[in-house]
Amino acid sequence: MKHLFILNAFAGKKSSVDELKAKIEKLSLSGECIVETTKGRGDATRIVKEYISNTDDFVRVYACGGDGTANEAMTGMVGLSNCALGVVPVGTGNDFVKSFNYSMDDFRDLEKMTNGRTFTIDLLECQGNYAMNSISAGYDCAVAKLAQKIKRFPLMTGPAAYKVAVILCLFTKRKHSFKPFADDEEIKLPSGYKTQMMCVAANGKFYGGGFKATPLAQFQDGNIDFLSVPTVSLWQFAQLIVPFTKGEHIGHKKAQFITHKKCKKLQFKDEKNIDIGLDGEMYNLKDPVVTVIPQAFKVIIPENDR
């Protein structure tokens, strides 16, 4: 068995590469240990595919970064049976691991991760691209795109850029014209609403940096949890934030405009291309189709010493 650590030097508020390398050196591992640091987008995909494709050994991959790093590593592993992915959340969002009954520190504990068990989950697929946690469209994608631009400004860290983008997009990016179809049936807007604000196709419960948007989602149920929110007023949006964060919005008396259902296939249709976020990685696609692939991928769960 091999252990492959993928370190993202740009994840989180500051680089944790040196700290992670020191912790890895102290591990007592059976089998070969490889440590690689990414230098740009796509590196994690290339590295894991290269290592796993050229060995008959089972490879435990540890993606040390945010959800984007985990998504890149997973993309290089899809379809290969001799591997499993452990997510070590040292990024800014870290939504994927929040759906498990473990603390964030459990996933950051390299001893627990290297001694953890494997757990098979469903995957979401969209036009040859994959997501472990969620695929979204609308307002949150606009926020993510704008935050990437703001991060280039002096003194703008990732979290600060995201907060500024959230506010700016409330005034400029709340209205979207795409139409969602679940299992080929159009999900119509509630009475009185004219445009979509955002939609989520989920495998996990959390997205967007900690919002419990799809609290009924399960990693092994073979379904997409679909949630849509029409373009609401700023006052309605403000009232929605607390229940949305806690996962109490479905059926909430002040959120009757929210649609939730489980499905096997989801499509977004529009006259123009649509921005889609897959675990936070952005794509611009024409009428994207999302499907679920049951029991398709092995992840690593921390050793349970409780």
C-alpha positions as a LaTeX table, in Angstrom:
\begin{tabular}{lrrr}
\hline
Residue & $x$ (\AA) & $y$ (\AA) & $z$ (\AA) \\
\hline
Met1 & 0.00 & 0.00 & 0.00 \\
Lys2 & 1.14 & 3.54 & $-0.79$ \\
His3 & 0.33 & 6.85 & 0.86 \\
Leu4 & 0.23 & 9.89 & $-1.45$ \\
Phe5 & $-0.11$ & 13.33 & 0.16 \\
Ile6 & $-1.19$ & 16.23 & $-2.08$ \\
Leu7 & $-0.43$ & 19.59 & $-0.47$ \\
Asn8 & $-2.00$ & 22.80 & $-1.77$ \\
Ala9 & 0.37 & 25.66 & $-0.95$ \\
Phe10 & $-2.35$ & 28.24 & $-1.59$ \\
Ala11 & $-5.21$ & 26.80 & 0.50 \\
Gly12 & $-6.47$ & 28.50 & 3.64 \\
Lys13 & $-5.47$ & 31.82 & 5.17 \\
Lys14 & $-1.77$ & 30.99 & 5.04 \\
Ser15 & 0.39 & 28.23 & 3.67 \\
Ser16 & 0.46 & 25.18 & 5.92 \\
Val17 & 2.79 & 23.12 & 3.73 \\
Asp18 & 5.79 & 23.18 & 6.09 \\
Glu19 & 3.61 & 22.25 & 9.07 \\
Leu20 & 2.01 & 19.40 & 7.16 \\
Lys21 & 5.34 & 18.07 & 5.94 \\
Ala22 & 6.65 & 18.01 & 9.52 \\
Lys23 & 3.59 & 16.03 & 10.64 \\
Ile24 & 3.91 & 13.58 & 7.75 \\
Glu25 & 7.56 & 12.91 & 8.61 \\
Lys26 & 6.52 & 11.84 & 12.12 \\
Leu27 & 3.99 & 9.26 & 10.89 \\
Ser28 & 4.74 & 5.55 & 11.17 \\
Leu29 & 3.39 & 4.27 & 7.87 \\
Ser30 & 3.48 & 0.83 & 6.30 \\
Gly31 & 4.37 & 1.15 & 2.65 \\
Glu32 & 5.77 & 3.96 & 0.52 \\
Cys33 & 4.99 & 7.58 & 1.39 \\
Ile34 & 4.99 & 10.25 & $-1.34$ \\
Val35 & 4.50 & 13.99 & $-0.77$ \\
Glu36 & 3.70 & 16.35 & $-3.64$ \\
Thr37 & 2.91 & 20.07 & $-3.59$ \\
Thr38 & 0.62 & 21.58 & $-6.23$ \\
Lys39 & 1.74 & 24.66 & $-8.12$ \\
Gly40 & $-1.40$ & 25.45 & $-10.08$ \\
Arg41 & $-4.88$ & 24.39 & $-11.13$ \\
Gly42 & $-5.08$ & 20.81 & $-12.39$ \\
Asp43 & $-1.87$ & 19.67 & $-10.70$ \\
Ala44 & $-3.64$ & 17.45 & $-8.17$ \\
Thr45 & $-5.56$ & 15.65 & $-10.93$ \\
Arg46 & $-2.41$ & 15.04 & $-12.96$ \\
Ile47 & $-0.33$ & 13.88 & $-9.97$ \\
Val48 & $-2.79$ & 11.34 & $-8.57$ \\
Lys49 & $-3.67$ & 9.91 & $-11.99$ \\
Glu50 & 0.02 & 9.46 & $-12.79$ \\
Tyr51 & 0.83 & 7.67 & $-9.52$ \\
Ile52 & $-2.25$ & 5.47 & $-9.36$ \\
Ser53 & $-2.21$ & 4.44 & $-13.02$ \\
Asn54 & 1.41 & 3.28 & $-12.75$ \\
Thr55 & 1.12 & 0.96 & $-9.77$ \\
Asp56 & $-0.72$ & $-2.22$ & $-8.87$ \\
Asp57 & $-0.61$ & $-1.28$ & $-5.19$ \\
Phe58 & $-3.56$ & 0.26 & $-3.37$ \\
Val59 & $-2.96$ & 4.02 & $-2.99$ \\
Arg60 & $-4.44$ & 6.08 & $-0.17$ \\
Val61 & $-4.47$ & 9.70 & $-1.36$ \\
Tyr62 & $-4.73$ & 12.58 & 1.13 \\
Ala63 & $-5.84$ & 15.89 & $-0.39$ \\
Cys64 & $-4.60$ & 18.61 & 1.97 \\
Gly65 & $-6.40$ & 21.81 & 1.01 \\
Gly66 & $-9.97$ & 22.95 & 0.46 \\
Asp67 & $-12.89$ & 21.43 & $-1.42$ \\
Gly68 & $-11.28$ & 22.45 & $-4.73$ \\
Thr69 & $-8.13$ & 20.45 & $-3.98$ \\
Ala70 & $-10.25$ & 17.45 & $-2.98$ \\
Asn71 & $-12.26$ & 17.75 & $-6.20$ \\
Glu72 & $-9.12$ & 17.86 & $-8.32$ \\
Ala73 & $-7.70$ & 14.77 & $-6.60$ \\
Met74 & $-11.00$ & 12.92 & $-6.94$ \\
Thr75 & $-11.16$ & 13.77 & $-10.66$ \\
Gly76 & $-7.84$ & 11.99 & $-11.20$ \\
Met77 & $-9.11$ & 8.92 & $-9.32$ \\
Val78 & $-12.56$ & 8.38 & $-10.87$ \\
Gly79 & $-12.79$ & 4.98 & $-12.53$ \\
Leu80 & $-9.70$ & 3.58 & $-10.79$ \\
Ser81 & $-10.35$ & 0.86 & $-8.21$ \\
Asn82 & $-6.98$ & 0.72 & $-6.43$ \\
Cys83 & $-7.38$ & 3.96 & $-4.46$ \\
Ala84 & $-9.28$ & 5.91 & $-1.82$ \\
Leu85 & $-9.31$ & 9.62 & $-1.02$ \\
Gly86 & $-8.87$ & 11.23 & 2.37 \\
Val87 & $-9.79$ & 14.90 & 2.62 \\
Val88 & $-7.61$ & 16.88 & 5.04 \\
Pro89 & $-9.50$ & 20.20 & 5.33 \\
Val90 & $-7.00$ & 23.05 & 5.53 \\
Gly91 & $-8.75$ & 25.31 & 3.00 \\
Thr92 & $-11.33$ & 28.06 & 3.53 \\
Gly93 & $-14.60$ & 26.24 & 2.73 \\
Asn94 & $-14.14$ & 22.59 & 3.70 \\
Asp95 & $-17.82$ & 21.74 & 3.18 \\
Phe96 & $-17.47$ & 18.08 & 2.16 \\
Val97 & $-16.25$ & 16.76 & 5.53 \\
Lys98 & $-18.95$ & 18.62 & 7.51 \\
Ser99 & $-21.57$ & 16.05 & 6.53 \\
Phe100 & $-19.78$ & 13.29 & 8.46 \\
Asn101 & $-20.19$ & 12.66 & 12.18 \\
Tyr102 & $-16.63$ & 13.74 & 12.94 \\
Ser103 & $-15.04$ & 17.03 & 13.91 \\
Met104 & $-12.90$ & 19.06 & 11.54 \\
Asp105 & $-9.92$ & 18.27 & 13.79 \\
Asp106 & $-10.51$ & 14.54 & 13.28 \\
Phe107 & $-10.03$ & 14.98 & 9.53 \\
Arg108 & $-6.95$ & 17.15 & 10.14 \\
Asp109 & $-5.40$ & 14.50 & 12.38 \\
Leu110 & $-3.02$ & 12.67 & 10.03 \\
Glu111 & $-2.66$ & 9.72 & 12.44 \\
Lys112 & $-6.41$ & 9.19 & 12.41 \\
Met113 & $-6.62$ & 9.63 & 8.65 \\
Thr114 & $-3.80$ & 7.24 & 7.77 \\
Asn115 & $-5.38$ & 4.63 & 10.07 \\
Gly116 & $-8.94$ & 5.35 & 9.00 \\
Arg117 & $-11.38$ & 3.09 & 7.17 \\
Thr118 & $-12.76$ & 3.48 & 3.65 \\
Phe119 & $-16.36$ & 4.49 & 2.97 \\
Thr120 & $-18.02$ & 4.31 & $-0.47$ \\
Ile121 & $-20.08$ & 7.29 & $-1.63$ \\
Asp122 & $-22.16$ & 8.30 & $-4.63$ \\
Leu123 & $-20.76$ & 10.80 & $-7.13$ \\
Leu124 & $-22.47$ & 13.54 & $-9.12$ \\
Glu125 & $-21.55$ & 13.77 & $-12.81$ \\
Cys126 & $-22.04$ & 16.74 & $-15.13$ \\
Gln127 & $-20.87$ & 16.52 & $-18.75$ \\
Gly128 & $-17.72$ & 14.57 & $-17.92$ \\
Asn129 & $-16.99$ & 16.49 & $-14.73$ \\
Tyr130 & $-17.54$ & 15.13 & $-11.22$ \\
Ala131 & $-18.47$ & 16.36 & $-7.75$ \\
Met132 & $-18.38$ & 14.60 & $-4.39$ \\
Asn133 & $-20.39$ & 17.19 & $-2.52$ \\
Ser134 & $-22.51$ & 19.58 & $-4.61$ \\
Ile135 & $-23.22$ & 21.18 & $-7.97$ \\
Ser136 & $-24.81$ & 24.61 & $-7.97$ \\
Ala137 & $-26.01$ & 27.38 & $-10.27$ \\
Gly138 & $-27.07$ & 30.99 & $-9.84$ \\
Tyr139 & $-26.25$ & 33.52 & $-7.14$ \\
Asp140 & $-23.60$ & 31.47 & $-5.31$ \\
Cys141 & $-21.68$ & 30.84 & $-8.54$ \\
Ala142 & $-21.71$ & 34.57 & $-9.26$ \\
Val143 & $-20.33$ & 35.14 & $-5.75$ \\
Ala144 & $-17.55$ & 32.59 & $-6.27$ \\
Lys145 & $-16.51$ & 34.14 & $-9.61$ \\
Leu146 & $-16.45$ & 37.66 & $-8.22$ \\
Ala147 & $-14.57$ & 36.57 & $-5.08$ \\
Gln148 & $-11.77$ & 35.17 & $-7.27$ \\
Lys149 & $-11.38$ & 38.58 & $-8.92$ \\
Ile150 & $-11.49$ & 40.49 & $-5.62$ \\
Lys151 & $-8.81$ & 38.22 & $-4.12$ \\
Arg152 & $-6.32$ & 39.77 & $-6.54$ \\
Phe153 & $-6.67$ & 43.16 & $-4.84$ \\
Pro154 & $-4.11$ & 44.11 & $-2.16$ \\
Leu155 & $-4.95$ & 43.05 & 1.43 \\
Met156 & $-7.88$ & 40.93 & 0.26 \\
Thr157 & $-7.72$ & 37.44 & 1.77 \\
Gly158 & $-10.01$ & 34.63 & 0.61 \\
Pro159 & $-12.63$ & 35.03 & 3.39 \\
Ala160 & $-12.68$ & 38.82 & 3.07 \\
Ala161 & $-13.06$ & 38.65 & $-0.71$ \\
Tyr162 & $-15.94$ & 36.18 & $-0.35$ \\
Lys163 & $-17.80$ & 38.43 & 2.12 \\
Val164 & $-17.45$ & 41.45 & $-0.18$ \\
Ala165 & $-18.66$ & 39.38 & $-3.15$ \\
Val166 & $-21.70$ & 38.13 & $-1.19$ \\
Ile167 & $-22.82$ & 41.72 & $-0.57$ \\
Leu168 & $-22.12$ & 43.04 & $-4.07$ \\
Cys169 & $-23.90$ & 40.13 & $-5.77$ \\
Leu170 & $-27.00$ & 40.65 & $-3.63$ \\
Phe171 & $-27.58$ & 43.83 & $-5.62$ \\
Thr172 & $-26.42$ & 42.64 & $-9.04$ \\
Lys173 & $-26.67$ & 38.84 & $-9.39$ \\
Arg174 & $-29.90$ & 37.69 & $-7.72$ \\
Lys175 & $-31.88$ & 37.19 & $-10.95$ \\
His176 & $-31.18$ & 34.19 & $-13.20$ \\
Ser177 & $-33.20$ & 32.98 & $-16.18$ \\
Phe178 & $-32.31$ & 29.26 & $-16.29$ \\
Lys179 & $-35.00$ & 26.62 & $-15.76$ \\
Pro180 & $-34.34$ & 23.44 & $-13.76$ \\
Phe181 & $-35.77$ & 20.04 & $-14.76$ \\
Ala182 & $-35.77$ & 17.15 & $-12.25$ \\
Asp183 & $-36.17$ & 13.71 & $-13.83$ \\
Asp184 & $-37.28$ & 15.55 & $-17.03$ \\
Glu185 & $-40.06$ & 17.45 & $-15.24$ \\
Glu186 & $-39.76$ & 21.24 & $-15.10$ \\
Ile187 & $-39.53$ & 22.66 & $-11.59$ \\
Lys188 & $-41.75$ & 25.69 & $-11.95$ \\
Leu189 & $-41.26$ & 28.86 & $-9.96$ \\
Pro190 & $-43.63$ & 29.44 & $-7.03$ \\
Ser191 & $-46.54$ & 31.78 & $-7.69$ \\
Gly192 & $-45.48$ & 35.41 & $-7.71$ \\
Tyr193 & $-41.82$ & 34.80 & $-8.60$ \\
Lys194 & $-40.31$ & 35.41 & $-12.05$ \\
Thr195 & $-36.65$ & 34.30 & $-11.90$ \\
Gln196 & $-34.37$ & 31.85 & $-10.10$ \\
Met197 & $-31.91$ & 33.01 & $-7.47$ \\
Met198 & $-29.99$ & 29.77 & $-6.96$ \\
Cys199 & $-30.21$ & 26.01 & $-7.25$ \\
Val200 & $-28.21$ & 23.21 & $-5.60$ \\
Ala201 & $-27.83$ & 19.59 & $-6.67$ \\
Ala202 & $-26.32$ & 17.95 & $-3.62$ \\
Asn203 & $-24.69$ & 14.76 & $-2.43$ \\
Gly204 & $-23.65$ & 16.20 & 0.94 \\
Lys205 & $-25.49$ & 18.45 & 3.39 \\
Phe206 & $-23.29$ & 21.58 & 3.36 \\
Tyr207 & $-22.09$ & 24.02 & 0.69 \\
Gly208 & $-21.10$ & 27.64 & 0.22 \\
Gly209 & $-18.73$ & 27.75 & 3.19 \\
Gly210 & $-20.95$ & 26.24 & 5.87 \\
Phe211 & $-24.60$ & 26.59 & 4.79 \\
Lys212 & $-26.60$ & 23.44 & 5.57 \\
Ala213 & $-28.54$ & 23.81 & 2.34 \\
Thr214 & $-29.59$ & 20.18 & 1.87 \\
Pro215 & $-29.98$ & 18.67 & 5.36 \\
Leu216 & $-31.71$ & 15.53 & 4.04 \\
Ala217 & $-28.89$ & 14.58 & 1.66 \\
Gln218 & $-27.12$ & 11.23 & 2.13 \\
Phe219 & $-23.84$ & 10.14 & 0.50 \\
Gln220 & $-25.11$ & 6.59 & $-0.14$ \\
Asp221 & $-28.80$ & 6.92 & $-1.06$ \\
Gly222 & $-28.34$ & 6.99 & $-4.85$ \\
Asn223 & $-30.22$ & 10.31 & $-5.14$ \\
Ile224 & $-29.57$ & 13.94 & $-5.97$ \\
Asp225 & $-30.96$ & 16.31 & $-3.34$ \\
Phe226 & $-32.28$ & 19.25 & $-5.33$ \\
Leu227 & $-33.00$ & 22.64 & $-3.77$ \\
Ser228 & $-34.09$ & 25.82 & $-5.55$ \\
Val229 & $-34.67$ & 29.35 & $-4.29$ \\
Pro230 & $-36.43$ & 31.94 & $-6.48$ \\
Thr231 & $-35.29$ & 35.56 & $-6.60$ \\
Val232 & $-36.42$ & 36.83 & $-3.22$ \\
Ser233 & $-36.30$ & 40.35 & $-1.80$ \\
Leu234 & $-33.38$ & 41.46 & 0.32 \\
Trp235 & $-35.65$ & 41.28 & 3.38 \\
Gln236 & $-36.65$ & 37.69 & 2.59 \\
Phe237 & $-33.00$ & 36.83 & 2.00 \\
Ala238 & $-32.02$ & 38.28 & 5.38 \\
Gln239 & $-34.73$ & 36.23 & 7.11 \\
Leu240 & $-33.53$ & 33.09 & 5.34 \\
Ile241 & $-29.86$ & 33.23 & 6.39 \\
Val242 & $-30.19$ & 31.79 & 9.91 \\
Pro243 & $-32.48$ & 28.83 & 9.07 \\
Phe244 & $-30.44$ & 28.18 & 5.88 \\
Thr245 & $-27.24$ & 28.01 & 7.92 \\
Lys246 & $-28.79$ & 25.61 & 10.44 \\
Gly247 & $-30.57$ & 23.45 & 7.87 \\
Glu248 & $-34.00$ & 24.45 & 9.17 \\
His249 & $-35.32$ & 26.13 & 6.01 \\
Ile250 & $-37.11$ & 23.17 & 4.41 \\
Gly251 & $-40.74$ & 23.52 & 5.46 \\
His252 & $-39.98$ & 26.71 & 7.41 \\
Lys253 & $-43.03$ & 29.01 & 7.59 \\
Lys254 & $-40.97$ & 31.93 & 6.27 \\
Ala255 & $-39.40$ & 29.90 & 3.45 \\
Gln256 & $-42.41$ & 28.37 & 1.70 \\
Phe257 & $-40.96$ & 29.58 & $-1.62$ \\
Ile258 & $-38.11$ & 27.02 & $-1.39$ \\
Thr259 & $-38.46$ & 23.84 & $-3.48$ \\
His260 & $-36.82$ & 20.60 & $-2.36$ \\
Lys261 & $-37.00$ & 17.12 & $-3.87$ \\
Lys262 & $-34.90$ & 14.03 & $-4.51$ \\
Cys263 & $-34.22$ & 12.93 & $-8.08$ \\
Lys264 & $-31.87$ & 10.88 & $-10.27$ \\
Lys265 & $-31.29$ & 13.45 & $-13.01$ \\
Leu266 & $-31.27$ & 17.23 & $-13.08$ \\
Gln267 & $-30.91$ & 19.61 & $-16.02$ \\
Phe268 & $-30.58$ & 23.39 & $-16.24$ \\
Lys269 & $-31.81$ & 25.00 & $-19.48$ \\
Asp270 & $-31.30$ & 28.53 & $-20.76$ \\
Glu271 & $-30.74$ & 30.36 & $-24.04$ \\
Lys272 & $-27.18$ & 31.16 & $-22.96$ \\
Asn273 & $-24.45$ & 29.14 & $-21.25$ \\
Ile274 & $-24.82$ & 28.67 & $-17.50$ \\
Asp275 & $-22.15$ & 29.05 & $-14.81$ \\
Ile276 & $-22.00$ & 25.83 & $-12.79$ \\
Gly277 & $-20.00$ & 25.22 & $-9.61$ \\
Leu278 & $-18.79$ & 21.65 & $-8.96$ \\
Asp279 & $-17.46$ & 21.49 & $-5.40$ \\
Gly280 & $-16.52$ & 25.13 & $-5.89$ \\
Glu281 & $-14.77$ & 24.59 & $-9.24$ \\
Met282 & $-16.38$ & 26.78 & $-11.90$ \\
Tyr283 & $-17.52$ & 25.73 & $-15.40$ \\
Asn284 & $-19.53$ & 27.53 & $-18.09$ \\
Leu285 & $-21.78$ & 24.99 & $-19.82$ \\
Lys286 & $-24.70$ & 24.78 & $-22.25$ \\
Asp287 & $-27.82$ & 23.17 & $-20.72$ \\
Pro288 & $-25.81$ & 21.09 & $-18.22$ \\
Val289 & $-27.17$ & 17.72 & $-17.09$ \\
Val290 & $-26.41$ & 16.33 & $-13.63$ \\
Thr291 & $-26.74$ & 12.62 & $-12.84$ \\
Val292 & $-25.89$ & 10.50 & $-9.83$ \\
Ile293 & $-23.52$ & 7.51 & $-9.97$ \\
Pro294 & $-24.34$ & 5.26 & $-6.98$ \\
Gln295 & $-21.55$ & 3.83 & $-4.81$ \\
Ala296 & $-18.91$ & 5.09 & $-7.21$ \\
Phe297 & $-16.02$ & 6.34 & $-5.08$ \\
Lys298 & $-14.08$ & 5.38 & $-1.95$ \\
Val299 & $-13.21$ & 8.01 & 0.66 \\
Ile300 & $-11.27$ & 7.69 & 3.92 \\
Ile301 & $-12.98$ & 8.30 & 7.25 \\
Pro302 & $-10.83$ & 9.12 & 10.34 \\
Glu303 & $-10.02$ & 6.33 & 12.79 \\
Asn304 & $-12.75$ & 6.32 & 15.44 \\
Asp305 & $-11.23$ & 6.33 & 18.93 \\
Arg306 & $-14.35$ & 7.56 & 20.69 \\
\hline
\end{tabular}
